[in-house]
Amino acid sequence: MTMAETKLLGLRTVVYAAPDLAAAKEWYAKALGIEPYFDQPFYVGFTVGGYELGLDPNAQIVDGSTITYWGVAGIDGTLPHFLNLGANIQTPIQEVGDGIKVATIKDPFGNVIGLIENPHFSL
């Protein structure tokens, strides 16, 4: 294999466990303000900023797994939106340096979602 065949190309898809797929699909549609582009009994996919947020009814929630941070324009306004839909704060908003703010929440299904406001990030 060449180096080009083995290097990471960047984030493509984040999959969250959705034991109640219908409820998770409804919650994420409200939370994201969009409908899924792919909607099957075995998987639901949303396109979020050019990446995929997937819901899998067969996925398991893994303790100690990594946290994926989704970029937001203003974390102070975004966090209450998710909380109003039934998410719970896992770690409150904190500035981690140089104007970057992060927080983590748990969706109603037990998945950890990271939120990051990073004024230095651009695609």
C-alpha positions in Angstrom: 0.0 0.0 0.0 1.1 3.5 -0.7 1.0 6.4 1.8 -1.9 7.9 -0.1 -3.9 4.7 0.4 -3.3 4.6 4.2 -3.6 8.3 5.3 -6.7 9.7 7.0 -8.6 12.0 4.7 -10.7 13.7 7.3 -14.0 13.4 9.1 -16.7 11.8 6.9 -19.4 10.3 9.2 -20.2 10.2 12.9 -22.6 7.5 13.9 -24.7 7.6 17.1 -26.6 4.8 18.7 -30.4 5.1 18.1 -32.1 2.1 19.8 -35.4 3.9 19.2 -34.7 5.0 15.6 -38.0 6.8 15.1 -37.6 8.9 18.2 -34.0 9.6 17.5 -34.8 10.7 13.9 -37.5 13.0 15.1 -35.2 14.5 17.8 -32.2 15.1 15.5 -34.5 16.6 12.8 -35.7 19.1 15.3 -32.2 19.7 16.8 -30.6 20.1 13.4 -33.5 21.9 11.7 -33.3 19.6 8.7 -34.7 16.3 7.5 -32.5 13.3 6.8 -31.3 12.7 3.3 -31.2 8.9 3.9 -34.0 7.3 5.8 -34.2 3.5 6.1 -35.2 1.1 8.9 -31.5 0.2 9.4 -29.9 3.7 9.2 -30.8 7.3 9.1 -28.4 9.9 7.7 -28.3 13.7 7.9 -25.9 16.0 6.0 -24.4 18.5 8.5 -22.0 21.0 7.0 -20.7 18.6 4.4 -20.4 15.7 6.9 -22.7 12.9 7.9 -24.4 12.4 11.2 -25.8 8.9 11.2 -28.3 7.1 13.4 -27.9 3.4 13.8 -30.5 1.3 15.7 -27.9 -1.5 16.1 -24.9 0.6 17.3 -23.8 0.3 20.9 -22.9 3.3 23.2 -19.3 2.8 24.2 -18.1 4.3 27.5 -14.7 5.9 27.1 -15.1 6.5 23.4 -13.8 9.6 21.8 -15.9 12.7 21.5 -16.7 14.3 18.2 -17.0 18.0 18.3 -19.5 19.7 15.8 -18.7 23.3 15.0 -21.2 26.0 15.9 -21.2 29.7 15.2 -22.3 30.6 18.8 -22.2 28.0 21.5 -24.0 30.3 24.0 -27.1 30.2 21.7 -26.7 26.7 20.4 -26.5 24.9 23.8 -29.9 26.1 25.1 -31.5 24.9 21.8 -30.3 21.3 22.5 -31.2 21.5 26.1 -34.8 22.6 25.3 -35.1 19.4 23.2 -34.2 17.2 26.1 -30.4 16.9 25.9 -28.4 17.2 29.2 -25.2 19.0 29.9 -22.3 16.6 30.4 -19.6 19.4 30.6 -20.7 23.0 30.6 -19.4 25.7 28.3 -15.7 26.4 28.9 -13.2 28.6 27.1 -10.2 26.4 26.4 -8.0 29.2 25.2 -7.6 31.7 22.3 -11.4 32.3 22.1 -12.3 28.7 21.6 -15.3 27.4 23.6 -16.4 23.8 24.0 -19.2 21.9 25.8 -20.5 18.4 25.7 -24.1 17.2 26.0 -25.9 13.9 26.1 -28.8 13.4 23.7 -31.9 11.7 25.1 -30.5 8.3 23.9 -27.2 8.5 25.8 -24.8 9.6 23.1 -22.3 12.3 23.8 -22.2 15.2 21.4 -19.4 17.8 21.5 -20.0 21.4 20.5 -17.1 23.7 19.6 -17.1 27.4 18.8 -13.7 28.0 17.2 -13.2 31.4 15.6 -9.9 30.2 14.0 -11.3 27.3 12.0 -12.2 27.6 8.4 -12.8 25.0 5.7 
